[in-house]
Amino acid sequence: MKHTLLATTALVAMTGAAAAEITISGTARIGMVTTEGAASVASAAAGTTYGTIDAGMATTLNQFGAVATTANQLQTDIFNVTTTAKTFTAATATATDVSELKTMIANAKNALAGISPVAAATTADRIVNEAIANTAAERTQITSDIATMEAILAALDVSASTAAVAKASDTTVGKNRVRIAFAGSGETDGGLTYGFSARADHSNTSTGGTQYISGAFGKISMGDLNGGDEQLVGNLSGVGSSGAGSHQEFGYQSSSHNIGYSVTMSGVSFAATTDLVRGADATQTGSNSAMGIKWSGDMGGATVGIALGQSKIGTKSEDSFSASVSMGGLSIKAISHTNDNGPKVDAVASVAQVFTSGGANWVAAVAKADNLDTDTTGLSISYAMDAMTVTAFTRTESTSGVTDKDYSGVGFTYNMGGATVKAGFVDANDISVMDFGINFSF
């Protein structure tokens, strides 16, 4: 193997600094990934299942559906043009409820346009419609009423049809990449160590980097960091030259932190991280922290590791656990994640509006959010035999009320000295992925 490492050592002539070293290394890969196309989906006709009308919705809809004083003529805050009241009760909506609500919305829109209601087309009707929408205040109220009815309709009308989806074709794409990594380290006369890491992909464009200073107190890092839980709990072993979709990885919510502290003593490691607000898209309310703790040691000739992690981002929390054992050429790792994605949010009213006739208006000011919790478990096994290593993994995502998603893969690597052949096959929730290539290191 011909392996060249460029290193330079610079003695810095200043008080408190002793020596610094910068190293440059590189990786590259060439290969192909074939992905099976998604199966076709047959069309489905609209069903008859609708949402639930709650008490607030019923009060509002009954106001809109009150009896018209004169047939085929609209009144203020009443969009029923019949002499029979349209009544709604707090229960699962029916096809009739949805149809009548759609008609009242159309009548309200006609009122804004100054034209006849859906059920009539006479000059007298047109004049009445113009009369209930001829001031700015009246038009504002009707506009608000339409928004209210459409919000209720969106909550009730959940019976849309499903269009057919044709089978997607299998695809084969080339995968190639070059990365140049830079690392620097140094030590002060006082015994503090410091350093950085950064990289360039394909060109001289920098993508991420970290800086640190460490001593007897531990290590302080800043930059592009994984959360403290991910640092110590980790991920499963993957397969393929380019990762075959990286389905062996867990979706840590703390993966974009920019400051952290870590320390290791007597086989026990601890890490804590957070994200200092860097812009409008950063989490600015609630918690934004992650931590992990890990013990690693020798037990009967086997290296054993146990790690626990937790993160809190806003109202969401995540608990993680991993256990690993390595002995000879065999390595096994199991990981479990539990996500609490925050409390369920119901559609609620925040502004009380009043009809001209005195009725209450229901307004969906907060969107409904189920925030379903997710549990994820996985296991990977690797066995090294001289230059060859065989790896397999499996991972399952279980979300409340949703069909489980299963991922599994198997692959091998063969080290030729500086160049490594890698191949993997992954079943990504019933979609097959094949990944083959050669990875280089410099």
ZAPA-872326 format. One record per residue (C-alpha): x, y, z; residue in three letters; residue number from 1. Coordinates in steps of 0.25 Angstrom, whole numbers, padded with zeros to 4 digits. Each point is the difference from the previous one (the first is absolute). Example, Ala and Ser with C-alpha at 12.3 -4.5 7.8 and 13.67 -1.06 7.14 Angstrom:
! residues 2
+-------+-------+-------+-----+-----+
!     X !     Y !     Z !  aa !   i !
+-------+-------+-------+-----+-----+
!  0049 ! -0018 !  0031 ! ALA !   1 !
!  0006 !  0014 ! -0002 ! SER !   2 !
+-------+-------+-------+-----+-----+
***
This chain:
! residues 442
+-------+-------+-------+-----+-----+
!     X !     Y !     Z !  aa !   i !
+-------+-------+-------+-----+-----+
!  0000 !  0000 !  0000 ! MET !   1 !
!  0005 !  0014 ! -0004 ! LYS !   2 !
! -0006 !  0009 !  0011 ! HIS !   3 !
!  0005 !  0015 !  0000 ! THR !   4 !
! -0003 !  0009 !  0012 ! LEU !   5 !
!  0003 !  0014 ! -0001 ! LEU !   6 !
!  0004 !  0006 !  0013 ! ALA !   7 !
!  0006 !  0013 !  0005 ! THR !   8 !
!  0005 !  0003 !  0013 ! THR !   9 !
!  0001 !  0015 !  0004 ! ALA !  10 !
!  0007 !  0005 !  0013 ! LEU !  11 !
! -0008 !  0013 !  0003 ! VAL !  12 !
!  0010 !  0010 !  0007 ! ALA !  13 !
! -0010 !  0007 !  0010 ! MET !  14 !
! -0002 ! -0002 !  0015 ! THR !  15 !
! -0009 ! -0011 !  0004 ! GLY !  16 !
!  0001 ! -0008 ! -0013 ! ALA !  17 !
!  0009 ! -0012 ! -0002 ! ALA !  18 !
! -0002 ! -0007 ! -0014 ! ALA !  19 !
! -0011 ! -0002 ! -0010 ! ALA !  20 !
! -0002 ! -0010 ! -0011 ! GLU !  21 !
! -0009 !  0000 ! -0012 ! ILE !  22 !
! -0004 ! -0013 ! -0008 ! THR !  23 !
! -0006 ! -0002 ! -0013 ! ILE !  24 !
! -0007 ! -0013 ! -0004 ! SER !  25 !
! -0010 ! -0004 ! -0011 ! GLY !  26 !
! -0011 ! -0010 ! -0004 ! THR !  27 !
! -0007 ! -0003 ! -0013 ! ALA !  28 !
! -0010 ! -0010 ! -0005 ! ARG !  29 !
! -0005 ! -0005 ! -0014 ! ILE !  30 !
! -0012 ! -0009 ! -0001 ! GLY !  31 !
! -0015 ! -0002 ! -0004 ! MET !  32 !
! -0013 ! -0001 !  0007 ! VAL !  33 !
! -0012 ! -0007 ! -0005 ! THR !  34 !
! -0014 !  0003 !  0006 ! THR !  35 !
! -0012 ! -0008 ! -0003 ! GLU !  36 !
! -0012 !  0009 ! -0004 ! GLY !  37 !
! -0012 !  0001 !  0009 ! ALA !  38 !
! -0012 ! -0009 ! -0003 ! ALA !  39 !
! -0012 !  0005 ! -0007 ! SER !  40 !
! -0012 !  0005 !  0008 ! VAL !  41 !
! -0014 ! -0003 ! -0005 ! ALA !  42 !
! -0010 !  0012 !  0000 ! SER !  43 !
! -0010 !  0000 !  0011 ! ALA !  44 !
! -0014 !  0007 !  0000 ! ALA !  45 !
! -0004 !  0010 !  0010 ! ALA !  46 !
! -0005 ! -0006 !  0013 ! GLY !  47 !
! -0011 !  0003 !  0010 ! THR !  48 !
!  0009 !  0003 !  0012 ! THR !  49 !
! -0001 !  0014 !  0006 ! TYR !  50 !
!  0006 !  0008 !  0011 ! GLY !  51 !
! -0008 !  0003 !  0013 ! THR !  52 !
! -0008 !  0013 !  0002 ! ILE !  53 !
!  0003 !  0005 !  0015 ! ASP !  54 !
! -0010 !  0008 !  0008 ! ALA !  55 !
!  0007 !  0013 ! -0005 ! GLY !  56 !
! -0001 ! -0004 ! -0014 ! MET !  57 !
! -0015 ! -0004 !  0001 ! ALA !  58 !
! -0003 !  0014 !  0007 ! THR !  59 !
!  0006 !  0008 ! -0012 ! THR !  60 !
! -0006 ! -0009 ! -0011 ! LEU !  61 !
! -0014 !  0001 !  0006 ! ASN !  62 !
!  0002 !  0015 !  0000 ! GLN !  63 !
!  0004 !  0000 ! -0015 ! PHE !  64 !
! -0011 ! -0010 ! -0003 ! GLY !  65 !
! -0012 !  0007 !  0007 ! ALA !  66 !
! -0013 !  0001 ! -0007 ! VAL !  67 !
!  0000 !  0011 ! -0011 ! ALA !  68 !
! -0011 !  0010 !  0002 ! THR !  69 !
! -0003 !  0000 ! -0015 ! THR !  70 !
!  0003 ! -0012 ! -0009 ! ALA !  71 !
!  0012 !  0001 ! -0009 ! ASN !  72 !
!  0005 !  0013 !  0007 ! GLN !  73 !
!  0012 !  0001 !  0009 ! LEU !  74 !
!  0000 !  0007 !  0013 ! GLN !  75 !
!  0012 !  0006 !  0008 ! THR !  76 !
!  0008 ! -0012 !  0006 ! ASP !  77 !
! -0011 ! -0010 ! -0005 ! ILE !  78 !
!  0004 ! -0007 ! -0013 ! PHE !  79 !
! -0011 ! -0010 ! -0001 ! ASN !  80 !
! -0010 !  0004 ! -0011 ! VAL !  81 !
! -0011 ! -0009 !  0004 ! THR !  82 !
! -0012 !  0001 !  0010 ! THR !  83 !
!  0005 ! -0013 !  0007 ! THR !  84 !
!  0012 !  0001 !  0010 ! ALA !  85 !
!  0013 ! -0007 ! -0003 ! LYS !  86 !
!  0003 ! -0006 !  0013 ! THR !  87 !
!  0013 ! -0006 !  0005 ! PHE !  88 !
!  0003 ! -0008 !  0012 ! THR !  89 !
!  0013 ! -0003 !  0008 ! ALA !  90 !
!  0003 ! -0014 ! -0007 ! ALA !  91 !
!  0007 ! -0006 ! -0012 ! THR !  92 !
! -0004 !  0008 ! -0012 ! ALA !  93 !
! -0008 ! -0007 ! -0011 ! THR !  94 !
!  0000 !  0002 ! -0015 ! ALA !  95 !
! -0012 !  0009 !  0001 ! THR !  96 !
!  0007 !  0009 !  0011 ! ASP !  97 !
!  0012 !  0002 ! -0010 ! VAL !  98 !
! -0009 !  0002 ! -0012 ! SER !  99 !
! -0008 !  0011 !  0007 ! GLU ! 100 !
!  0012 !  0007 !  0006 ! LEU ! 101 !
!  0006 !  0001 ! -0014 ! LYS ! 102 !
! -0013 !  0006 ! -0005 ! THR ! 103 !
!  0000 !  0010 !  0011 ! MET ! 104 !
!  0015 !  0004 ! -0004 ! ILE ! 105 !
! -0004 !  0002 ! -0014 ! ALA ! 106 !
! -0012 !  0009 !  0004 ! ASN ! 107 !
!  0009 !  0008 !  0009 ! ALA ! 108 !
!  0010 !  0002 ! -0012 ! LYS ! 109 !
! -0012 !  0004 ! -0009 ! ASN ! 110 !
! -0004 !  0010 !  0010 ! ALA ! 111 !
!  0014 !  0007 ! -0001 ! LEU ! 112 !
! -0001 !  0000 ! -0015 ! ALA ! 113 !
! -0014 !  0006 !  0001 ! GLY ! 114 !
! -0007 ! -0012 ! -0008 ! ILE ! 115 !
! -0011 ! -0009 !  0003 ! SER ! 116 !
!  0001 ! -0012 !  0009 ! PRO ! 117 !
!  0002 ! -0014 ! -0005 ! VAL ! 118 !
! -0015 ! -0003 !  0001 ! ALA ! 119 !
! -0005 !  0012 ! -0008 ! ALA ! 120 !
!  0003 !  0010 ! -0011 ! ALA ! 121 !
! -0010 !  0011 !  0001 ! THR ! 122 !
!  0002 !  0015 !  0000 ! THR ! 123 !
! -0006 !  0001 !  0014 ! ALA ! 124 !
!  0010 ! -0010 !  0005 ! ASP ! 125 !
!  0011 !  0008 ! -0005 ! ARG ! 126 !
! -0004 !  0013 !  0006 ! ILE ! 127 !
! -0002 ! -0007 !  0014 ! VAL ! 128 !
!  0014 ! -0006 ! -0002 ! ASN ! 129 !
!  0006 !  0014 ! -0003 ! GLU ! 130 !
! -0007 !  0006 !  0012 ! ALA ! 131 !
!  0007 ! -0010 !  0010 ! ILE ! 132 !
!  0014 !  0003 ! -0006 ! ALA ! 133 !
! -0001 !  0015 ! -0003 ! ASN ! 134 !
!  0009 !  0005 !  0011 ! THR ! 135 !
!  0015 ! -0002 !  0003 ! ALA ! 136 !
! -0004 ! -0006 !  0014 ! ALA ! 137 !
! -0010 ! -0010 ! -0006 ! GLU ! 138 !
!  0010 ! -0005 ! -0010 ! ARG ! 139 !
!  0010 ! -0001 !  0010 ! THR ! 140 !
! -0010 ! -0009 !  0009 ! GLN ! 141 !
! -0004 ! -0008 ! -0012 ! ILE ! 142 !
!  0015 ! -0003 ! -0004 ! THR ! 143 !
!  0002 ! -0004 !  0015 ! SER ! 144 !
! -0012 ! -0009 ! -0001 ! ASP ! 145 !
!  0005 ! -0007 ! -0013 ! ILE ! 146 !
!  0014 ! -0002 !  0007 ! ALA ! 147 !
! -0007 ! -0006 !  0012 ! THR ! 148 !
! -0009 ! -0010 ! -0008 ! MET ! 149 !
!  0012 ! -0004 ! -0009 ! GLU ! 150 !
!  0008 ! -0003 !  0012 ! ALA ! 151 !
! -0011 ! -0009 !  0006 ! ILE ! 152 !
! -0002 ! -0006 ! -0014 ! LEU ! 153 !
!  0015 ! -0004 !  0000 ! ALA ! 154 !
! -0001 ! -0007 !  0013 ! ALA ! 155 !
! -0013 ! -0007 ! -0004 ! LEU ! 156 !
!  0002 ! -0004 ! -0015 ! ASP ! 157 !
!  0011 ! -0011 !  0001 ! VAL ! 158 !
! -0006 ! -0009 ! -0011 ! SER ! 159 !
!  0008 !  0005 ! -0012 ! ALA ! 160 !
!  0003 ! -0011 ! -0010 ! SER ! 161 !
!  0014 ! -0006 ! -0003 ! THR ! 162 !
!  0006 !  0002 ! -0014 ! ALA ! 163 !
!  0007 ! -0012 ! -0006 ! ALA ! 164 !
!  0015 !  0000 !  0001 ! VAL ! 165 !
!  0008 ! -0007 ! -0011 ! ALA ! 166 !
!  0012 ! -0009 !  0003 ! LYS ! 167 !
!  0013 !  0008 !  0001 ! ALA ! 168 !
!  0011 ! -0005 ! -0009 ! SER ! 169 !
!  0013 ! -0006 !  0006 ! ASP ! 170 !
!  0011 !  0009 !  0000 ! THR ! 171 !
!  0015 ! -0001 !  0000 ! THR ! 172 !
!  0009 !  0012 !  0003 ! VAL ! 173 !
!  0015 !  0002 !  0001 ! GLY ! 174 !
!  0005 !  0004 !  0014 ! LYS ! 175 !
!  0014 !  0007 !  0001 ! ASN ! 176 !
!  0006 !  0010 !  0010 ! ARG ! 177 !
!  0013 !  0006 !  0005 ! VAL ! 178 !
!  0002 !  0006 !  0013 ! ARG ! 179 !
!  0013 !  0006 !  0005 ! ILE ! 180 !
!  0000 !  0001 !  0016 ! ALA ! 181 !
!  0009 !  0010 !  0008 ! PHE ! 182 !
!  0003 ! -0002 !  0014 ! ALA ! 183 !
!  0009 !  0008 !  0010 ! GLY ! 184 !
!  0004 ! -0002 !  0014 ! SER ! 185 !
!  0009 !  0007 !  0010 ! GLY ! 186 !
!  0004 !  0001 !  0014 ! GLU ! 187 !
!  0003 !  0012 !  0009 ! THR ! 188 !
!  0012 !  0001 !  0010 ! ASP ! 189 !
! -0011 ! -0001 !  0010 ! GLY ! 190 !
! -0004 ! -0014 ! -0005 ! GLY ! 191 !
! -0013 !  0004 ! -0007 ! LEU ! 192 !
! -0003 ! -0007 ! -0013 ! THR ! 193 !
! -0008 !  0007 ! -0011 ! TYR ! 194 !
! -0003 ! -0003 ! -0015 ! GLY ! 195 !
! -0010 !  0000 ! -0011 ! PHE ! 196 !
! -0005 ! -0008 ! -0011 ! SER ! 197 !
! -0006 !  0004 ! -0014 ! ALA ! 198 !
! -0002 ! -0006 ! -0014 ! ARG ! 199 !
! -0002 !  0004 ! -0014 ! ALA ! 200 !
! -0009 ! -0008 ! -0009 ! ASP ! 201 !
!  0003 ! -0002 ! -0015 ! HIS ! 202 !
!  0006 !  0014 !  0000 ! SER ! 203 !
!  0005 !  0011 !  0009 ! ASN ! 204 !
! -0014 !  0002 !  0006 ! THR ! 205 !
!  0000 ! -0002 !  0015 ! SER ! 206 !
! -0011 ! -0008 !  0006 ! THR ! 207 !
!  0000 !  0000 !  0015 ! GLY ! 208 !
!  0011 !  0000 !  0010 ! GLY ! 209 !
!  0002 !  0000 !  0015 ! THR ! 210 !
!  0010 !  0006 !  0010 ! GLN ! 211 !
!  0003 ! -0004 !  0014 ! TYR ! 212 !
!  0009 !  0002 !  0012 ! ILE ! 213 !
!  0002 ! -0010 !  0011 ! SER ! 214 !
!  0007 ! -0003 !  0013 ! GLY ! 215 !
! -0002 ! -0007 !  0013 ! ALA ! 216 !
! -0013 !  0007 !  0001 ! PHE ! 217 !
! -0005 ! -0007 ! -0012 ! GLY ! 218 !
! -0002 !  0004 ! -0015 ! LYS ! 219 !
! -0008 !  0012 ! -0005 ! ILE ! 220 !
! -0004 !  0000 ! -0015 ! SER ! 221 !
! -0007 !  0009 ! -0009 ! MET ! 222 !
! -0004 ! -0001 ! -0015 ! GLY ! 223 !
! -0008 ! -0010 ! -0007 ! ASP ! 224 !
! -0003 ! -0010 !  0011 ! LEU ! 225 !
! -0009 ! -0012 !  0002 ! ASN ! 226 !
! -0008 !  0000 !  0013 ! GLY ! 227 !
!  0006 ! -0006 !  0012 ! GLY ! 228 !
! -0010 ! -0012 !  0000 ! ASP ! 229 !
!  0004 ! -0003 ! -0015 ! GLU ! 230 !
!  0015 !  0001 !  0004 ! GLN ! 231 !
! -0001 ! -0011 !  0010 ! LEU ! 232 !
! -0012 ! -0009 ! -0004 ! VAL ! 233 !
!  0004 !  0000 ! -0014 ! GLY ! 234 !
! -0006 ! -0007 ! -0012 ! ASN ! 235 !
!  0000 ! -0014 ! -0006 ! LEU ! 236 !
!  0011 ! -0005 ! -0010 ! SER ! 237 !
! -0004 !  0002 ! -0014 ! GLY ! 238 !
!  0003 ! -0006 ! -0014 ! VAL ! 239 !
!  0003 !  0004 ! -0014 ! GLY ! 240 !
!  0010 !  0010 ! -0006 ! SER ! 241 !
! -0009 !  0012 !  0002 ! SER ! 242 !
! -0008 ! -0005 !  0011 ! GLY ! 243 !
! -0012 ! -0006 ! -0008 ! ALA ! 244 !
! -0009 !  0011 !  0005 ! GLY ! 245 !
!  0006 !  0000 !  0014 ! SER ! 246 !
! -0012 ! -0007 !  0006 ! HIS ! 247 !
!  0009 ! -0005 !  0011 ! GLN ! 248 !
!  0000 !  0014 !  0006 ! GLU ! 249 !
! -0010 !  0005 !  0011 ! PHE ! 250 !
! -0006 !  0014 ! -0002 ! GLY ! 251 !
!  0005 !  0007 !  0012 ! TYR ! 252 !
! -0007 !  0013 !  0002 ! GLN ! 253 !
!  0013 !  0006 !  0006 ! SER ! 254 !
!  0008 ! -0001 ! -0012 ! SER ! 255 !
!  0003 !  0015 ! -0002 ! SER ! 256 !
!  0006 !  0005 !  0013 ! HIS ! 257 !
!  0011 !  0010 !  0000 ! ASN ! 258 !
!  0007 ! -0001 !  0014 ! ILE ! 259 !
!  0003 ! -0012 !  0008 ! GLY ! 260 !
!  0007 ! -0005 !  0012 ! TYR ! 261 !
!  0006 ! -0014 !  0002 ! SER ! 262 !
!  0009 ! -0007 !  0010 ! VAL ! 263 !
!  0004 ! -0014 !  0003 ! THR ! 264 !
!  0005 ! -0006 !  0013 ! MET ! 265 !
!  0002 ! -0015 !  0004 ! SER ! 266 !
! -0007 ! -0005 ! -0012 ! GLY ! 267 !
! -0012 !  0009 !  0001 ! VAL ! 268 !
! -0003 !  0011 ! -0010 ! SER ! 269 !
! -0009 !  0011 !  0001 ! PHE ! 270 !
! -0005 !  0010 ! -0011 ! ALA ! 271 !
! -0009 !  0012 !  0000 ! ALA ! 272 !
! -0004 !  0009 ! -0012 ! THR ! 273 !
! -0009 !  0011 ! -0003 ! THR ! 274 !
! -0003 !  0010 ! -0012 ! ASP ! 275 !
!  0003 !  0014 !  0002 ! LEU ! 276 !
! -0010 !  0008 ! -0008 ! VAL ! 277 !
!  0006 !  0003 ! -0013 ! ARG ! 278 !
! -0012 !  0005 ! -0008 ! GLY ! 279 !
! -0015 !  0000 ! -0002 ! ALA ! 280 !
! -0001 ! -0015 ! -0003 ! ASP ! 281 !
!  0007 ! -0004 !  0013 ! ALA ! 282 !
! -0008 ! -0004 !  0012 ! THR ! 283 !
! -0003 !  0012 !  0008 ! GLN ! 284 !
! -0011 ! -0005 !  0010 ! THR ! 285 !
!  0000 ! -0012 !  0009 ! GLY ! 286 !
!  0012 ! -0009 !  0003 ! SER ! 287 !
!  0012 ! -0002 ! -0010 ! ASN ! 288 !
!  0009 ! -0010 !  0006 ! SER ! 289 !
!  0006 ! -0014 ! -0001 ! ALA ! 290 !
!  0009 ! -0009 !  0009 ! MET ! 291 !
!  0005 ! -0014 !  0001 ! GLY ! 292 !
!  0008 ! -0009 !  0009 ! ILE ! 293 !
!  0008 ! -0012 ! -0004 ! LYS ! 294 !
!  0007 ! -0011 !  0008 ! TRP ! 295 !
!  0010 ! -0008 ! -0008 ! SER ! 296 !
!  0009 ! -0011 !  0006 ! GLY ! 297 !
!  0006 ! -0014 ! -0001 ! ASP ! 298 !
! -0009 ! -0012 !  0004 ! MET ! 299 !
!  0006 ! -0014 ! -0001 ! GLY ! 300 !
!  0009 !  0004 ! -0013 ! GLY ! 301 !
! -0012 !  0007 ! -0006 ! ALA ! 302 !
! -0001 !  0015 ! -0002 ! THR ! 303 !
! -0014 !  0004 !  0005 ! VAL ! 304 !
! -0007 !  0014 ! -0001 ! GLY ! 305 !
! -0013 !  0005 !  0006 ! ILE ! 306 !
! -0005 !  0014 ! -0003 ! ALA ! 307 !
! -0012 !  0009 !  0003 ! LEU ! 308 !
! -0004 !  0013 ! -0007 ! GLY ! 309 !
! -0011 !  0010 !  0001 ! GLN ! 310 !
! -0004 !  0013 ! -0007 ! SER ! 311 !
! -0010 !  0010 !  0001 ! LYS ! 312 !
! -0003 !  0009 ! -0012 ! ILE ! 313 !
! -0012 !  0010 !  0003 ! GLY ! 314 !
! -0012 ! -0009 !  0004 ! THR ! 315 !
!  0006 ! -0013 ! -0005 ! LYS ! 316 !
!  0009 ! -0009 !  0008 ! SER ! 317 !
!  0008 ! -0013 ! -0004 ! GLU ! 318 !
!  0006 ! -0011 !  0008 ! ASP ! 319 !
!  0010 ! -0009 ! -0006 ! SER ! 320 !
!  0008 ! -0012 !  0005 ! PHE ! 321 !
!  0011 ! -0009 ! -0007 ! SER ! 322 !
!  0007 ! -0013 !  0005 ! ALA ! 323 !
!  0012 ! -0005 ! -0008 ! SER ! 324 !
!  0010 ! -0012 !  0001 ! VAL ! 325 !
!  0013 ! -0003 ! -0008 ! SER ! 326 !
!  0008 ! -0012 !  0001 ! MET ! 327 !
!  0010 ! -0006 ! -0010 ! GLY ! 328 !
! -0005 !  0004 ! -0013 ! GLY ! 329 !
! -0015 !  0001 !  0004 ! LEU ! 330 !
! -0007 !  0013 !  0004 ! SER ! 331 !
! -0015 !  0001 !  0004 ! ILE ! 332 !
! -0008 !  0013 !  0003 ! LYS ! 333 !
! -0014 !  0002 !  0004 ! ALA ! 334 !
! -0007 !  0014 !  0000 ! ILE ! 335 !
! -0014 !  0004 !  0005 ! SER ! 336 !
! -0006 !  0014 ! -0002 ! HIS ! 337 !
! -0013 !  0006 !  0006 ! THR ! 338 !
! -0005 !  0013 ! -0005 ! ASN ! 339 !
! -0011 !  0008 !  0008 ! ASP ! 340 !
! -0004 !  0010 ! -0011 ! ASN ! 341 !
! -0007 !  0009 !  0009 ! GLY ! 342 !
! -0015 !  0001 !  0005 ! PRO ! 343 !
! -0011 ! -0002 ! -0010 ! LYS ! 344 !
! -0006 !  0013 ! -0005 ! VAL ! 345 !
! -0014 !  0002 ! -0003 ! ASP ! 346 !
! -0006 !  0011 ! -0009 ! ALA ! 347 !
! -0005 !  0011 !  0009 ! VAL ! 348 !
! -0006 !  0013 !  0000 ! ALA ! 349 !
!  0009 !  0012 !  0004 ! SER ! 350 !
! -0009 !  0012 ! -0004 ! VAL ! 351 !
! -0015 !  0001 !  0003 ! ALA ! 352 !
! -0008 !  0006 ! -0011 ! GLN ! 353 !
! -0014 !  0004 !  0000 ! VAL ! 354 !
! -0011 !  0000 ! -0010 ! PHE ! 355 !
! -0009 !  0011 ! -0003 ! THR ! 356 !
! -0011 ! -0008 !  0006 ! SER ! 357 !
!  0008 ! -0003 !  0012 ! GLY ! 358 !
!  0005 ! -0014 ! -0002 ! GLY ! 359 !
!  0014 ! -0005 !  0003 ! ALA ! 360 !
!  0010 ! -0003 ! -0011 ! ASN ! 361 !
!  0009 ! -0012 !  0001 ! TRP ! 362 !
!  0014 !  0003 ! -0006 ! VAL ! 363 !
!  0011 ! -0011 ! -0002 ! ALA ! 364 !
!  0012 !  0009 !  0005 ! ALA ! 365 !
!  0009 ! -0011 !  0003 ! VAL ! 366 !
!  0002 ! -0012 ! -0010 ! ALA ! 367 !
! -0002 ! -0014 !  0005 ! LYS ! 368 !
!  0013 ! -0008 !  0003 ! ALA ! 369 !
!  0000 ! -0014 !  0004 ! ASP ! 370 !
!  0015 !  0000 !  0003 ! ASN ! 371 !
!  0001 ! -0015 !  0000 ! LEU ! 372 !
!  0011 ! -0007 !  0008 ! ASP ! 373 !
!  0010 ! -0009 ! -0007 ! THR ! 374 !
!  0008 ! -0012 !  0006 ! ASP ! 375 !
!  0012 ! -0005 ! -0008 ! THR ! 376 !
!  0008 ! -0012 !  0002 ! THR ! 377 !
!  0012 ! -0006 ! -0007 ! GLY ! 378 !
!  0011 ! -0010 !  0000 ! LEU ! 379 !
!  0013 ! -0002 ! -0008 ! SER ! 380 !
!  0010 ! -0011 ! -0001 ! ILE ! 381 !
!  0014 !  0001 ! -0006 ! SER ! 382 !
!  0011 ! -0011 ! -0002 ! TYR ! 383 !
!  0014 !  0003 ! -0004 ! ALA ! 384 !
!  0008 ! -0011 ! -0007 ! MET ! 385 !
!  0014 !  0005 ! -0004 ! ASP ! 386 !
! -0003 !  0010 ! -0011 ! ALA ! 387 !
! -0015 ! -0003 ! -0001 ! MET ! 388 !
! -0011 !  0005 !  0009 ! THR ! 389 !
! -0014 ! -0005 ! -0001 ! VAL ! 390 !
! -0011 !  0009 !  0005 ! THR ! 391 !
! -0015 ! -0001 !  0002 ! ALA ! 392 !
! -0010 !  0009 !  0007 ! PHE ! 393 !
! -0015 !  0002 !  0003 ! THR ! 394 !
! -0008 !  0012 !  0004 ! ARG ! 395 !
! -0015 !  0002 !  0003 ! THR ! 396 !
! -0008 !  0013 !  0002 ! GLU ! 397 !
! -0013 ! -0001 !  0007 ! SER ! 398 !
! -0009 !  0012 !  0001 ! THR ! 399 !
! -0014 !  0000 !  0007 ! SER ! 400 !
! -0011 ! -0003 ! -0010 ! GLY ! 401 !
!  0010 ! -0001 ! -0012 ! VAL ! 402 !
!  0004 ! -0013 ! -0007 ! THR ! 403 !
!  0014 ! -0004 !  0005 ! ASP ! 404 !
!  0012 !  0003 ! -0009 ! LYS ! 405 !
!  0011 ! -0011 ! -0001 ! ASP ! 406 !
!  0014 !  0002 ! -0006 ! TYR ! 407 !
!  0011 ! -0011 ! -0001 ! SER ! 408 !
!  0013 ! -0002 ! -0007 ! GLY ! 409 !
!  0012 ! -0009 ! -0002 ! VAL ! 410 !
!  0013 !  0003 ! -0007 ! GLY ! 411 !
!  0015 ! -0002 !  0000 ! PHE ! 412 !
!  0013 !  0007 ! -0001 ! THR ! 413 !
!  0013 ! -0004 ! -0005 ! TYR ! 414 !
!  0013 !  0008 !  0004 ! ASN ! 415 !
!  0010 !  0000 ! -0011 ! MET ! 416 !
!  0009 !  0010 !  0007 ! GLY ! 417 !
! -0004 !  0014 ! -0003 ! GLY ! 418 !
! -0011 ! -0004 ! -0008 ! ALA ! 419 !
! -0012 ! -0008 !  0005 ! THR ! 420 !
! -0011 ! -0007 ! -0008 ! VAL ! 421 !
! -0014 !  0002 !  0006 ! LYS ! 422 !
! -0013 ! -0006 ! -0003 ! ALA ! 423 !
! -0014 !  0000 !  0006 ! GLY ! 424 !
! -0014 ! -0004 ! -0002 ! PHE ! 425 !
! -0011 !  0007 !  0008 ! VAL ! 426 !
! -0015 ! -0003 !  0002 ! ASP ! 427 !
! -0005 !  0015 !  0003 ! ALA ! 428 !
! -0014 ! -0003 !  0004 ! ASN ! 429 !
! -0003 ! -0009 ! -0012 ! ASP ! 430 !
!  0009 !  0008 ! -0010 ! ILE ! 431 !
!  0012 ! -0007 ! -0004 ! SER ! 432 !
!  0014 !  0008 ! -0001 ! VAL ! 433 !
!  0013 ! -0006 ! -0005 ! MET ! 434 !
!  0013 !  0008 !  0003 ! ASP ! 435 !
!  0013 ! -0004 ! -0006 ! PHE ! 436 !
!  0013 !  0008 ! -0001 ! GLY ! 437 !
!  0015 !  0002 !  0004 ! ILE ! 438 !
!  0004 !  0009 !  0011 ! ASN ! 439 !
!  0014 !  0007 !  0000 ! PHE ! 440 !
!  0008 !  0006 !  0012 ! SER ! 441 !
!  0012 !  0009 ! -0002 ! PHE ! 442 !
+-------+-------+-------+-----+-----+
***
